[in-house]
């Protein structure tokens, strides 16, 4: 009888240990919060921007020669053909993947139906990063000068409909792959625009309306959420 009781106790302890292991593994789940590319359709020679956020992983890899990257970040690509990019998030022996695709088209030699080639507009990607807003120029457009857009003469960024009252630029030109940052002033108002995120004050949680105009053409008009 005593032997049976001891055997049952051992079985119970092993069962508890097994359930405890399952609970621990639950805390090690990998989550790919987002993995996007923008724009998703480009012409040969243009660029697109990969953006990703991963949590719970030890390492993150992106194929097509990009390699190891941080858990969150962005990367500019310039594929010559339609290309899919696969992100792999790894923790121990577990992994998760996500993929995006950018379609690459050859420029039309004949232009549109009226015989005029359509001018390509610049494009940007706006997103929240460390509670400030990051605006990255992904495509320069047909009118971009070789040295980039003049930040004071050709770029206008409106925050909730208003122009920033404070500007801080270490470089007066905005080139493809470079970013601008929106943050708050000492009173918490989103009125500061800079080309460097260092020392910038975080924005309060809210939806912020961002409008970006390049050479009098609106190339971005949407809301960015700070949580």
C-alpha positions as CSV (number, residue, x, y, z in Angstrom):
1,X,0.0,0.0,0.0
2,X,2.8,2.4,0.9
3,X,4.6,1.7,-2.3
4,X,1.4,2.6,-4.3
5,X,1.1,5.9,-2.4
6,X,4.8,6.8,-3.1
7,X,4.3,5.9,-6.8
8,X,1.3,8.2,-7.0
9,X,3.2,11.1,-5.3
10,X,6.0,10.7,-7.8
11,X,3.6,10.8,-10.8
12,X,1.9,13.9,-9.4
13,X,5.2,15.7,-8.9
14,X,6.2,14.9,-12.5
15,X,2.9,16.2,-13.8
16,X,3.2,19.5,-11.9
17,X,6.8,19.9,-13.3
18,X,5.5,19.3,-16.8
19,X,2.8,21.9,-16.5
20,X,5.3,24.3,-15.0
21,X,7.5,23.9,-18.1
22,X,4.6,24.7,-20.4
23,X,3.8,27.9,-18.5
24,X,7.5,29.0,-18.8
25,X,7.5,28.4,-22.5
26,X,4.4,30.7,-22.9
27,X,6.6,33.6,-21.8
28,X,9.0,32.9,-24.6
29,X,6.7,33.4,-27.5
30,X,8.0,35.3,-30.5
31,X,5.8,38.0,-31.9
32,X,6.3,39.7,-35.3
33,X,4.3,42.9,-34.6
34,X,4.7,44.2,-38.1
35,X,6.8,43.7,-41.2
36,X,5.9,46.1,-44.1
37,X,7.4,47.5,-47.3
38,X,6.5,50.9,-48.8
39,X,5.9,51.6,-51.6
40,X,4.9,48.1,-52.7
41,X,5.2,48.9,-56.4
42,X,8.2,50.8,-57.8
43,X,10.0,51.4,-61.1
44,X,13.4,49.9,-61.8
45,X,16.0,52.1,-60.1
46,X,13.7,53.4,-57.4
47,X,13.8,52.4,-53.7
48,X,11.4,51.0,-51.1
49,X,11.6,50.9,-47.3
50,X,11.3,47.8,-45.2
51,X,10.0,48.4,-41.6
52,X,9.7,45.8,-38.9
53,X,8.9,45.4,-35.2
54,X,9.6,42.1,-33.4
55,X,9.3,41.2,-29.7
56,X,10.4,38.1,-27.7
57,X,13.2,37.1,-30.1
58,X,16.9,36.6,-29.6
59,X,17.8,37.5,-33.2
60,X,16.2,38.7,-36.4
61,X,17.3,37.9,-40.0
62,X,16.2,39.3,-43.3
63,X,17.1,37.5,-46.5
64,X,18.3,38.8,-49.9
65,X,21.7,39.9,-48.5
66,X,20.4,42.1,-45.6
67,X,21.3,39.6,-42.9
68,X,21.1,40.1,-39.1
69,X,19.1,43.2,-37.9
70,X,17.8,44.6,-34.7
71,X,14.4,43.7,-33.2
72,X,12.9,46.8,-34.7
73,X,14.1,49.1,-37.5
74,X,14.0,50.0,-41.2
75,X,16.1,49.3,-44.3
76,X,16.1,50.8,-47.8
77,X,16.1,48.3,-50.6
78,X,16.5,48.9,-54.4
79,X,15.7,45.6,-56.1
80,X,16.0,45.3,-59.9
81,X,13.2,42.8,-60.2
82,X,10.1,41.9,-58.3
83,X,11.4,40.6,-55.0
84,X,10.0,39.0,-51.8
85,X,11.7,39.6,-48.5
86,X,11.5,37.1,-45.6
87,X,12.0,38.1,-42.0
88,X,12.9,35.3,-39.6
89,X,12.7,35.9,-35.8
90,X,14.6,33.3,-33.7
91,X,14.5,32.4,-30.0
92,X,16.4,29.3,-29.1
93,X,15.2,26.4,-31.3
94,X,11.9,28.3,-32.2
95,X,11.4,30.7,-35.0
96,X,8.7,32.6,-36.8
97,X,8.7,34.1,-40.3
98,X,6.9,36.9,-42.2
99,X,7.2,38.0,-45.8
100,X,6.5,41.1,-48.0
101,X,6.9,41.7,-51.7
102,X,7.8,44.7,-53.8
103,X,6.8,44.7,-57.5
104,X,9.4,46.3,-59.8
105,X,8.1,47.6,-63.1
106,X,10.2,48.8,-66.1
107,X,9.6,52.5,-67.0
108,X,7.2,53.0,-69.9
109,X,8.9,54.1,-73.1
110,X,5.6,55.5,-74.5
111,X,4.3,57.4,-71.5
112,X,0.6,57.7,-70.9
113,X,-2.2,57.6,-73.4
114,X,-1.6,61.3,-74.1
115,X,2.0,60.7,-75.1
116,X,3.4,62.4,-72.1
117,X,5.4,60.6,-69.5
118,X,3.9,60.8,-66.0
119,X,6.1,62.6,-63.6
120,X,7.0,60.5,-60.6
121,X,6.3,62.1,-57.2
122,X,8.6,61.8,-54.2
123,X,7.3,59.6,-51.4
124,X,7.9,59.2,-47.7
125,X,7.1,56.8,-44.9
126,X,5.9,58.2,-41.5
127,X,5.9,56.1,-38.4
128,X,6.2,56.3,-34.6
129,X,9.6,55.4,-33.2
130,X,10.5,55.8,-29.5
131,X,7.5,58.1,-29.0
132,X,8.6,60.6,-31.7
133,X,7.5,60.6,-35.4
134,X,10.0,59.6,-38.0
135,X,9.6,60.8,-41.6
136,X,11.8,58.9,-44.1
137,X,12.2,59.9,-47.8
138,X,12.0,56.7,-49.7
139,X,11.7,57.9,-53.3
140,X,13.1,61.2,-54.7
141,X,10.8,61.7,-57.6
142,X,11.6,63.2,-61.0
143,X,12.3,66.7,-59.8
144,X,14.8,65.9,-57.0
145,X,18.1,67.8,-57.4
146,X,21.3,65.8,-57.2
147,X,22.0,67.1,-53.7
148,X,18.5,66.5,-52.4
149,X,15.6,68.7,-51.5
150,X,16.3,72.0,-49.8
151,X,14.7,71.7,-46.3
152,X,13.9,75.4,-46.0
153,X,12.8,76.1,-49.6
154,X,11.1,72.9,-50.9
155,X,10.0,70.8,-47.8
156,X,7.0,71.7,-45.6
157,X,5.9,69.5,-42.8
158,X,2.6,70.3,-41.1
159,X,1.8,68.8,-37.7
160,X,-1.9,68.9,-36.9
161,X,-2.3,71.5,-39.6
162,X,0.5,73.8,-38.4
163,X,4.1,74.4,-39.4
164,X,6.7,73.7,-36.7
165,X,7.8,76.7,-34.7
166,X,11.3,75.1,-34.1
167,X,13.5,73.7,-36.7
168,X,17.0,72.1,-36.2
169,X,18.9,70.8,-39.2
170,X,22.5,69.7,-39.2
171,X,22.2,69.2,-43.0
172,X,20.1,71.6,-45.1
173,X,19.2,68.9,-47.6
174,X,16.8,66.0,-47.5
175,X,18.1,63.0,-49.5
176,X,16.6,59.6,-50.2
177,X,17.1,57.4,-47.2
178,X,17.3,60.3,-44.8
179,X,14.8,61.1,-42.0
180,X,13.1,64.0,-40.3
181,X,11.8,63.8,-36.7
182,X,8.8,65.4,-35.1
183,X,8.8,65.9,-31.3
184,X,7.4,68.2,-28.6
185,X,8.5,71.5,-27.2
186,X,9.0,72.2,-23.4
187,X,5.2,72.6,-23.1
188,X,4.4,69.3,-24.8
189,X,3.2,70.8,-28.0
190,X,4.3,68.8,-31.2
191,X,6.1,71.8,-32.8
192,X,9.7,70.6,-33.1
193,X,11.2,69.4,-36.4
194,X,14.8,68.1,-36.6
195,X,17.0,65.8,-38.8
196,X,18.4,64.1,-35.7
197,X,16.4,62.3,-33.0
198,X,19.1,63.0,-30.3
199,X,17.8,65.0,-27.4
200,X,14.2,65.3,-28.7
201,X,11.3,65.2,-26.3
202,X,8.8,62.4,-26.6
203,X,5.3,63.1,-27.8
204,X,2.2,62.5,-25.7
205,X,0.0,59.5,-26.6
206,X,-2.4,60.7,-29.3
207,X,-3.1,60.6,-33.0
208,X,-1.0,63.2,-34.9
209,X,-1.9,64.5,-38.3
210,X,1.2,64.8,-40.5
211,X,1.2,66.5,-43.9
212,X,4.4,66.5,-46.0
213,X,4.7,68.8,-49.0
214,X,7.5,68.6,-51.5
215,X,7.8,71.3,-54.2
216,X,4.2,72.3,-53.6
217,X,3.0,68.7,-54.0
218,X,1.4,66.9,-51.0
219,X,3.1,63.5,-50.9
220,X,1.9,62.4,-47.4
221,X,-1.3,63.3,-45.5
222,X,-2.3,60.8,-42.8
223,X,-2.3,60.3,-39.0
224,X,0.5,58.7,-37.0
225,X,-0.4,57.2,-33.6
226,X,1.8,57.5,-30.5
227,X,0.9,55.0,-27.8
